């Protein structure tokens, strides 16, 4: 369990604040951290990030020879697009930006949205999702795998290239080259527990180990008997070496970067015992370890587990892997770059003025705020059950994310209405707040839905039943467009599309009756997702483990639409 926290909802933010207080070489900005010195003019900025709960990844890797900044999301949830944008704006100095993160749906959405905003301002942005976990996809789809401890060598090598003078094109080339040469494989012996949660996200039976762990509390692909340290070492190494490239091909000659990573509870002595078993196996296979690392690098709160990462090196990658770096959590050699100027200004999001609104739109805005209050109450009520369902074949954070997102949206709506905002502005601000508060895939999708709904409303007139139905349809369309899921993928879309289609077919002329009917269709469709094998999202990796459990995103959508219909029916 997590022993030390104040309010569990503030855990991630307070952890970042403490990290910065303990490390004067870091500066806290909106959404994360940057170096306390300016990025040299014209140097590409490497911005790496993801959810909290993985320290030293990602904020512990900000410093010379590695990253320039790190956006930090909630526990196991992607940072929001606004957080990524803020960190990138503070890190960028005219040389463009590389956004690096583990290859997960929420990170792809939020980092991608931030990249679009940066590009619209004339900043050259490249995106490199790290994909190294061999159990999460086939070898021919290596770049579609999820990112685990391979984040460390990929970002270390890329940062070293930038420190050595690489421009944006060269740094991007090297980042992809490092990613393509990196393979990881892990096992877990016990699940992790979210701050304040009463039980772990998954359990492993005594004498068993979960093979193919994720780093967000996902269970393994399958369980098998737990052997000795020598057995585990052989399992991990042989799994990776099934994809070893041909020797003497592309400059590879058997020299490998080795990272033996503890996930949080398996500590150093156990890792050294494991490495003692691994070292002769490496020699047996004719492999030469280069600057091997044993310790905690990409953790998962208090998960009991370990992973092995190998990078198949050529001369270029080896030089960059062994180059000096100096960050709070990863140091090697002595960085001799030219002195940098202290950071004397920080970019912060400016508070936008509330556009004028007429009285009728302000009345509609007050009603929308009441609905968002209802959503916040319902998400809090359903948090534990949504988290339990998500833990079966996902990462267990869906309930927490819905609570954070809905609460942030409601607070933003109250702040906007308090300043006289109309319906459109309230929805736009609530959408941005939901995306930032929740992070992750669901945060991006619900934020997009509210934003699209806001595009239907006006600050200059009241909304009626037709406006509400059009706004709901626009919200569903945004979810489908941004998420890219289709019916049968076992996602929120499986409930959202039947809801939208029922609204479109209703001829009652009453928004309340149409929404009640749509919610019934969504509820039935959400329940039917229990029979589907996941094809998208984190649950996709676990395949058949998702069968028998409804998709939490589809279920939460159906629950909220049911509550909306019930509220309208009583008014």
VENHUVEN-V290989 format. One record per backbone hydrogen bond with DSSP energy under -0.5 kcal/mol. NH is the residue of the N-H (numbers start at 0). CO is the residue of the C=O. E is the energy in kcal/mol with one decimal. If there is no record, write none. Layout:
nh=(NH	NH)
co=(CO	CO)
e=(E	E)
This chain:
nh=(2	4	7	9	10	13	14	15	16	17	18	19	20	21	22	22	25	26	28	31	32	33	34	35	37	41	42	43	44	45	46	46	47	47	48	49	51	56	56	59	60	61	62	62	65	66	67	68	69	71	72	72	75	76	83	84	85	86	87	88	89	90	91	94	96	97	98	98	99	99	100	101	102	103	107	108	109	110	111	112	113	114	115	116	117	118	119	120	120	121	122	125	127	129	129	131	132	133	133	135	136	140	141	143	144	150	151	152	153	154	155	156	157	158	159	160	161	162	163	164	165	170	171	172	173	174	175	176	177	178	179	180	180	181	182	183	184	186	187	188	189	190	196	200	207	208	209	210	210	211	212	213	220	221	223	225	226	231	232	233	234	235	236	237	238	239	240	241	242	243	247	248	251	252	255	256	257	258	259	260	260	261	262	264	265	266	270	271	272	273	274	275	276	277	278	279	280	281	282	283	284	285	286	287	288	289	292	294	296	298	299	300	302	302	303	304	305	306	307	308	309	310	311	311	312	312	317	318	319	320	321	322	324	325	326	327	328	331	342	343	351	357	361	362	363	364	365	366	367	368	369	370	371	372	373	374	375	376	377	378	379	380	381	382	382	385	386	387	388	389	390	391	391	392	393	395	400	401	402	403	404	405	406	407	408	409	410	411	412	413	414	415	416	417	418	418	419	420	422	425	426	427	428	429	430	431	432	433	434	435	436	437	438	439	442	443	444	445	446	447	448	449	450	451	452	453	454	455	455	456	467	468	469	470	471	472	473	474	475	476	477	478	479	480	481	482	483	488	493	494	495	496	498	499	500	501	502	503	504	505	505	510	513	514	515	516	517	518	519	520	521	522	523	524	525	526	527	528	528	529	530	531	533	533	534	535	539	540	541	542	544	545	546	547	548	554	555	556	557	558	559	560	561	562	563	564	565	566	567	568	569	569	570)
co=(0	2	5	6	7	9	10	11	12	13	14	15	16	17	18	19	22	33	31	28	69	26	67	24	340	92	39	165	95	43	44	97	45	68	99	70	73	53	296	55	57	58	60	66	62	60	45	45	32	30	49	70	51	73	79	80	81	82	83	84	85	86	87	42	123	44	96	125	46	97	127	48	129	101	103	104	105	106	107	108	109	110	111	112	113	114	115	116	117	118	117	96	98	100	127	145	145	131	183	132	133	137	138	140	141	147	148	148	149	150	151	152	153	154	155	156	157	158	159	161	160	166	167	168	169	170	171	172	173	174	175	176	177	178	309	131	307	305	209	303	303	201	193	191	204	223	187	208	221	185	185	217	210	210	208	206	224	227	228	229	230	231	232	233	234	235	236	237	239	240	251	245	248	312	287	310	289	308	292	258	306	294	304	302	302	264	266	267	268	269	270	271	272	273	274	275	276	277	278	279	280	282	281	253	286	255	257	259	294	53	262	52	262	299	189	302	186	260	184	258	182	256	180	309	254	310	313	314	315	316	317	319	331	63	329	61	59	324	35	341	349	458	357	358	359	360	361	362	363	364	365	366	367	368	369	370	371	372	373	374	375	376	377	378	379	381	382	383	384	385	386	387	388	388	389	389	396	397	398	399	400	401	402	403	404	405	406	407	408	409	410	411	412	413	414	415	416	415	457	421	422	423	424	425	426	427	428	429	430	431	432	433	434	77	438	439	440	441	442	443	444	445	446	447	448	449	450	451	452	452	463	464	465	466	467	468	469	470	471	472	473	474	475	476	477	478	479	485	490	491	491	492	494	495	496	497	498	499	500	501	502	508	509	510	511	512	513	514	515	516	517	518	519	520	521	522	523	524	525	526	527	528	531	542	488	488	536	537	538	539	541	542	543	529	545	550	551	552	553	554	555	556	557	558	559	560	561	562	563	564	565	566	567)
e=(-0.7	-0.7	-0.6	-2.0	-1.3	-2.6	-2.1	-2.0	-2.2	-2.2	-2.3	-2.3	-2.2	-1.8	-0.7	-0.8	-2.1	-2.8	-2.4	-2.0	-2.1	-2.3	-1.7	-2.3	-3.1	-2.7	-2.3	-0.5	-2.5	-0.6	-0.7	-2.9	-0.6	-2.1	-1.8	-1.3	-1.7	-1.5	-1.1	-2.1	-1.8	-1.2	-0.7	-2.1	-2.0	-2.1	-3.3	-1.3	-2.8	-2.9	-2.5	-0.5	-2.6	-2.2	-2.4	-2.7	-2.2	-2.3	-2.5	-2.7	-1.9	-1.7	-2.5	-0.7	-2.6	-2.7	-0.5	-3.1	-2.6	-0.6	-1.2	-0.5	-2.1	-1.8	-2.6	-2.2	-2.6	-2.7	-1.6	-2.3	-2.3	-2.4	-2.0	-1.9	-2.5	-2.8	-2.0	-0.7	-0.9	-2.1	-2.2	-2.7	-2.8	-3.2	-0.6	-1.4	-2.4	-0.7	-2.5	-1.5	-0.5	-1.7	-1.1	-2.0	-1.8	-1.9	-1.3	-0.5	-2.0	-2.5	-2.6	-2.6	-2.1	-2.7	-2.1	-1.9	-2.1	-2.4	-1.8	-1.6	-2.5	-2.9	-2.4	-2.2	-2.3	-2.3	-2.3	-2.2	-2.8	-2.4	-2.6	-1.0	-0.6	-1.5	-2.5	-2.8	-1.9	-2.7	-2.5	-3.8	-1.4	-0.9	-2.6	-3.0	-2.0	-2.5	-3.0	-0.6	-3.2	-2.8	-0.8	-1.0	-2.3	-1.3	-2.2	-2.7	-0.6	-2.3	-2.6	-2.2	-2.4	-2.6	-2.4	-2.6	-1.8	-1.8	-2.9	-0.9	-2.3	-1.5	-3.7	-1.6	-2.1	-0.7	-2.4	-2.1	-0.6	-2.5	-3.0	-0.7	-2.9	-2.2	-2.3	-2.2	-0.6	-0.9	-2.2	-2.8	-2.2	-2.3	-2.6	-2.5	-1.3	-1.6	-3.0	-0.7	-0.6	-2.3	-2.0	-2.4	-1.6	-1.8	-2.9	-2.7	-0.6	-2.6	-2.8	-2.3	-0.6	-1.8	-2.9	-2.7	-0.6	-2.0	-1.6	-0.8	-2.3	-2.2	-2.8	-2.3	-2.6	-1.9	-2.5	-0.5	-2.2	-0.9	-2.5	-2.2	-1.7	-2.6	-2.1	-0.7	-2.3	-2.5	-1.4	-0.6	-2.2	-2.6	-2.7	-0.6	-0.5	-1.8	-2.0	-1.9	-1.9	-2.5	-1.9	-1.6	-2.2	-2.3	-1.8	-1.8	-2.3	-2.2	-2.1	-2.6	-2.1	-2.2	-2.6	-2.7	-1.9	-2.0	-2.2	-0.7	-0.7	-2.5	-2.4	-2.4	-2.4	-2.2	-1.8	-0.7	-0.8	-0.7	-1.5	-0.6	-2.8	-2.5	-2.1	-2.6	-2.7	-2.5	-2.2	-2.2	-2.4	-2.4	-2.5	-2.4	-2.3	-2.4	-2.4	-2.3	-2.9	-2.2	-0.6	-1.1	-1.9	-2.1	-0.6	-2.2	-2.1	-2.3	-2.5	-2.3	-2.5	-2.0	-2.2	-2.7	-2.2	-2.0	-3.2	-2.5	-1.9	-0.8	-1.3	-1.8	-2.4	-2.9	-2.2	-2.2	-2.3	-2.3	-2.2	-2.7	-2.4	-2.3	-1.3	-0.5	-1.4	-1.3	-2.4	-2.4	-2.2	-2.6	-2.5	-2.1	-2.4	-2.2	-2.1	-2.4	-2.1	-1.9	-2.3	-2.6	-2.7	-2.1	-1.7	-2.0	-1.5	-1.5	-2.5	-2.4	-1.5	-2.6	-2.9	-2.1	-2.0	-2.2	-1.6	-1.1	-0.6	-0.5	-2.2	-2.7	-2.4	-2.3	-2.6	-2.8	-1.9	-2.0	-2.5	-2.6	-2.2	-2.3	-2.7	-2.2	-1.8	-0.8	-0.8	-1.5	-1.7	-1.7	-0.5	-0.6	-1.9	-1.0	-1.2	-0.9	-0.8	-1.4	-2.5	-2.0	-1.4	-4.2	-1.5	-2.4	-2.8	-1.8	-2.2	-2.5	-2.3	-2.3	-2.1	-2.2	-2.2	-2.4	-2.3	-2.3	-2.4	-2.1	-1.0	-0.7	-1.2)
